[in-house]
Amino acid sequence: MSNVAVTVRDLGKWYIVNEIRYRGTLADRLARSLKAPFRRTAEQLPSERVPDAIWALRNVSFDVEVGKVMGVIGRNGSGKSTLLRILARITTPTEGTAMLRGRVGALLEVGTGFHPDLSGRENIMLNGTMLGMTPSEVRKCQDKIIEFSEVGEFIDTPVKHYSTGMFMRLAFAVAAHLEAEIMLVDEVLAVGDEGFQEKCKTKIRETAFAGRTILFTSHDMDSVRKICHSCVLLDHGKVIRHGAVEDCIKGYKQLTGVS
C-alpha cells in the first residue's frame, strides 16, 4: 500500500432534491423530535421512503498509484465532479472512506481556492501557503507560474476582473507548479485555445513523470487517451468499468451513443 496515493472504498454521497419538503416547518421538526427523540428521521437516513433522495455516488472503490494519472469519465450527472469535490474535502461523503496520502492541489470549478478581491500574484501566494509551503518556496515557483499562465500583464489585477479563460489558465498553472503530491483536475482543458490545451496536456504528463498523482476528468476522450494510465467510468454515481483506458472509453461511447 506504500505505493498507493489515493484509496477510495465504498464511497457514497446522497442529496435530497427537494429538501424543504421533507424538513418541514420548525414547529413540525420540534413536534417530531418530541414524539420520538431518538428516531432516525427521513432527513438523516436516505431510503425508499424519501423519493426525492438521490445518490450522486454509491459504492465507489478504486486505488491510484503514486505517479499515475487516472481518468474519471462519464456522462453529465454521472458523479465525476462530486467525486473530486469529496477527494478535495469540499464535500463530505455520506458513507465510505477516501484516503489521500500527500498534499492535495485541486483545480475544480472556477472560483475554487481563489479569492476574487486578491490579485493573481496574491492568489499564488495564498494557494501555496494553504498547501503548507513557505513564502520563499512559493516565490521560487512564481515566475514559472506567471509565464505558463500567459496572464503576466494582469498578474497584479484582482482576479474578479479576469475572463474565465484567464482565470483557468492561472488556476491550472498554480495547481501544476506548486508542491502538491496529488492533483485533482476537473475539465480544465475545456477552457482556452488549442495551443494552451496542448501545453496543459504536456504539463500533466510531465507532472506525472515527476512522481505526482493526478485524477483527471474530461469529456475529451483524445485527452484521456494521451494523458491517463488508467480510467474509471461512472454512470448514475456507480463504477461501470475500471482499469484499461481504452476499455473505459469504449464503455463511455456505448453510453453516449458515440461511434
C-alpha positions as CSV (number, residue, x, y, z in Angstrom):
1,M,0.0,0.0,0.0
2,S,3.0,2.3,0.3
3,N,2.9,2.9,-3.5
4,V,-0.8,3.9,-3.4
5,A,-1.5,7.6,-3.3
6,V,-5.3,7.5,-3.3
7,T,-7.5,4.9,-1.7
8,V,-11.3,5.0,-2.1
9,R,-13.6,2.4,-0.5
10,D,-17.4,2.1,-0.8
11,L,-17.7,5.9,-1.2
12,G,-21.2,7.3,-1.4
13,K,-22.9,10.7,-1.4
14,W,-26.7,11.4,-1.3
15,Y,-28.7,14.5,-1.6
16,I,-32.4,15.4,-1.0
17,V,-33.5,17.1,-4.2
18,N,-36.4,19.0,-2.5
19,E,-35.1,19.3,1.0
20,I,-37.7,21.8,2.2
21,R,-40.5,19.4,1.5
22,Y,-39.1,16.9,4.0
23,R,-37.7,19.2,6.6
24,G,-41.0,20.9,7.1
25,T,-41.5,23.9,9.4
26,L,-39.6,24.5,12.6
27,A,-42.8,23.5,14.5
28,D,-43.1,20.3,12.6
29,R,-39.5,19.4,13.3
30,L,-39.9,20.2,17.1
31,A,-43.1,18.1,17.2
32,R,-41.3,15.1,15.6
33,S,-38.4,15.3,17.9
34,L,-40.7,15.5,21.0
35,K,-42.7,12.5,19.8
36,A,-39.7,10.3,19.0
37,P,-36.4,12.0,20.2
38,F,-34.2,9.1,19.3
39,R,-35.8,8.1,15.9
40,R,-33.7,8.5,12.8
41,T,-35.7,10.8,10.6
42,A,-36.1,10.9,6.9
43,E,-33.6,13.8,6.5
44,Q,-31.0,11.8,8.4
45,L,-31.2,8.4,6.6
46,P,-31.9,8.0,2.9
47,S,-34.3,5.3,1.9
48,E,-37.0,4.4,-0.5
49,R,-39.4,6.3,1.9
50,V,-37.8,9.6,0.7
51,P,-38.5,9.6,-3.1
52,D,-36.5,12.9,-3.5
53,A,-33.3,11.4,-2.1
54,I,-30.8,10.6,-4.8
55,W,-27.4,9.0,-4.7
56,A,-24.8,11.1,-6.6
57,L,-22.2,8.4,-5.8
58,R,-22.7,4.9,-4.5
59,N,-20.3,2.0,-3.7
60,V,-17.3,3.7,-5.5
61,S,-14.0,2.0,-4.9
62,F,-10.6,2.3,-6.5
63,D,-6.8,2.9,-5.9
64,V,-4.4,5.2,-7.7
65,E,-0.7,4.5,-7.5
66,V,1.9,7.2,-6.9
67,G,2.9,9.0,-10.1
68,K,-0.1,7.7,-12.2
69,V,-2.8,9.7,-14.0
70,M,-6.3,8.2,-13.6
71,G,-9.1,9.4,-15.8
72,V,-12.6,9.8,-14.4
73,I,-15.1,9.8,-17.2
74,G,-18.9,9.6,-17.6
75,R,-21.9,11.4,-18.9
76,N,-23.0,14.7,-17.3
77,G,-24.5,13.9,-13.9
78,S,-22.6,10.7,-13.5
79,G,-20.9,11.8,-10.3
80,K,-17.4,12.9,-11.6
81,S,-17.4,16.3,-10.0
82,T,-19.0,15.1,-6.8
83,L,-16.2,12.5,-6.5
84,L,-13.4,15.1,-7.0
85,R,-15.2,17.5,-4.5
86,I,-15.2,14.8,-1.9
87,L,-11.5,14.0,-2.5
88,A,-10.7,17.7,-2.2
89,R,-12.5,17.8,1.1
90,I,-15.0,20.4,-0.2
91,T,-17.9,17.9,0.3
92,T,-18.3,15.2,3.0
93,P,-19.3,11.7,1.9
94,T,-22.4,10.1,3.2
95,E,-20.7,6.7,3.5
96,G,-17.4,5.1,2.8
97,T,-13.8,6.4,3.0
98,A,-11.3,8.3,0.9
99,M,-7.6,8.4,1.9
100,L,-5.2,10.7,0.1
101,R,-1.5,10.3,1.0
102,G,0.1,13.7,0.4
103,R,-0.7,17.4,-0.1
104,V,-3.6,17.9,-2.5
105,G,-4.0,20.6,-5.1
106,A,-7.5,20.9,-6.6
107,L,-8.4,22.6,-9.8
108,L,-12.2,22.2,-9.9
109,E,-14.9,24.8,-10.9
110,V,-14.0,28.4,-11.4
111,G,-13.5,30.1,-8.1
112,T,-12.3,27.2,-6.0
113,G,-9.3,28.2,-4.0
114,F,-9.0,31.8,-5.3
115,H,-10.1,35.0,-3.5
116,P,-11.8,37.3,-6.0
117,D,-10.5,40.5,-4.4
118,L,-6.9,39.4,-4.4
119,S,-4.6,39.8,-7.4
120,G,-3.3,36.9,-9.4
121,R,0.1,37.2,-7.6
122,E,-1.5,37.3,-4.2
123,N,-3.6,34.2,-5.0
124,I,-0.5,32.4,-6.0
125,M,0.9,33.1,-2.5
126,L,-2.4,32.2,-0.9
127,N,-2.6,28.8,-2.6
128,G,1.0,28.0,-1.8
129,T,0.7,28.8,1.9
130,M,-2.6,26.7,2.0
131,L,-0.5,23.8,0.8
132,G,2.0,24.3,3.6
133,M,4.7,26.0,1.6
134,T,6.7,28.9,3.0
135,P,6.6,32.3,1.2
136,S,10.1,31.8,-0.1
137,E,9.2,28.4,-1.6
138,V,6.2,30.0,-3.3
139,R,8.3,32.9,-4.7
140,K,10.7,30.4,-6.3
141,C,7.8,29.0,-8.3
142,Q,6.1,32.3,-9.0
143,D,7.8,33.3,-12.2
144,K,7.2,29.9,-13.8
145,I,3.5,30.1,-12.9
146,I,3.1,33.5,-14.4
147,E,5.0,32.6,-17.6
148,F,3.0,29.4,-18.0
149,S,-0.4,31.1,-17.4
150,E,0.2,33.8,-20.0
151,V,-1.6,36.4,-17.9
152,G,1.6,38.3,-16.9
153,E,0.1,41.7,-17.9
154,F,-2.7,41.2,-15.5
155,I,-0.9,39.4,-12.7
156,D,-1.4,42.3,-10.2
157,T,-5.1,42.8,-11.1
158,P,-7.8,41.3,-8.8
159,V,-8.9,38.0,-10.3
160,K,-12.5,39.0,-10.2
161,H,-11.8,41.1,-13.3
162,Y,-10.3,38.1,-15.2
163,S,-12.1,36.4,-18.0
164,T,-12.9,32.7,-17.5
165,G,-10.1,31.7,-19.8
166,M,-7.5,33.9,-17.9
167,F,-8.8,32.6,-14.5
168,M,-8.5,29.0,-15.6
169,R,-5.1,29.4,-17.1
170,L,-3.7,30.9,-13.9
171,A,-5.5,28.3,-11.8
172,F,-4.0,25.4,-13.8
173,A,-0.5,27.0,-13.7
174,V,-0.8,27.3,-9.9
175,A,-2.0,23.7,-9.4
176,A,0.7,22.3,-11.8
177,H,3.6,24.2,-10.4
178,L,3.1,24.3,-6.6
179,E,4.2,21.4,-4.5
180,A,1.1,19.2,-4.2
181,E,1.7,15.5,-4.4
182,I,-1.8,14.8,-5.6
183,M,-3.7,16.9,-8.3
184,L,-7.4,16.9,-8.9
185,V,-8.2,18.4,-12.3
186,D,-11.9,18.8,-13.4
187,E,-12.5,19.7,-17.0
188,V,-9.7,22.2,-17.1
189,L,-8.9,21.5,-20.8
190,A,-12.4,22.7,-21.8
191,V,-11.2,26.3,-21.4
192,G,-8.6,28.1,-23.5
193,D,-7.4,27.8,-27.1
194,E,-6.0,24.7,-28.6
195,G,-2.4,25.7,-28.1
196,F,-2.9,26.2,-24.4
197,Q,-4.8,23.0,-24.1
198,E,-1.8,21.1,-25.6
199,K,0.5,22.9,-23.2
200,C,-1.7,21.7,-20.3
201,K,-1.6,18.1,-21.5
202,T,2.2,18.1,-21.8
203,K,2.4,19.6,-18.3
204,I,0.2,17.0,-16.8
205,R,2.3,14.2,-18.3
206,E,5.5,15.9,-17.1
207,T,3.9,16.2,-13.6
208,A,3.1,12.5,-13.5
209,F,6.6,11.6,-14.7
210,A,7.9,13.7,-11.8
211,G,6.1,11.3,-9.4
212,R,2.9,13.2,-8.7
213,T,-0.5,11.6,-8.8
214,I,-3.4,13.1,-10.9
215,L,-7.1,12.4,-11.1
216,F,-8.4,13.9,-14.3
217,T,-12.0,14.3,-15.6
218,S,-12.8,15.2,-19.1
219,H,-15.3,14.6,-21.9
220,D,-12.4,14.7,-24.4
221,M,-11.6,11.1,-25.0
222,D,-8.5,12.0,-27.0
223,S,-7.1,13.9,-24.0
224,V,-7.9,10.9,-21.8
225,R,-6.0,8.6,-24.2
226,K,-2.9,10.8,-24.3
227,I,-2.7,11.6,-20.6
228,C,-4.1,8.7,-18.5
229,H,-2.6,5.4,-17.3
230,S,-5.9,4.0,-16.1
231,C,-9.5,5.0,-16.0
232,V,-12.8,4.8,-14.1
233,L,-16.2,5.1,-15.9
234,L,-19.0,6.3,-13.8
235,D,-22.8,6.2,-14.6
236,H,-25.5,7.3,-12.3
237,G,-23.0,7.5,-9.5
238,K,-21.7,3.9,-9.8
239,V,-18.5,2.5,-11.3
240,I,-19.4,0.8,-14.5
241,R,-15.8,0.0,-15.6
242,H,-12.4,0.4,-14.0
243,G,-9.0,-0.3,-15.5
244,A,-7.7,-0.1,-19.0
245,V,-8.2,3.3,-20.6
246,E,-9.5,2.0,-24.0
247,D,-12.0,-0.3,-22.3
248,C,-13.5,2.6,-20.3
249,I,-13.6,4.8,-23.4
250,K,-15.4,2.1,-25.3
251,G,-18.0,1.9,-22.5
252,Y,-18.3,5.6,-22.4
253,K,-19.0,5.7,-26.2
254,Q,-21.7,3.0,-25.7
255,L,-23.4,5.0,-23.0
256,T,-23.3,8.2,-25.1
257,G,-24.1,6.6,-28.5
258,V,-20.9,8.0,-30.0
259,S,-19.3,5.7,-32.5
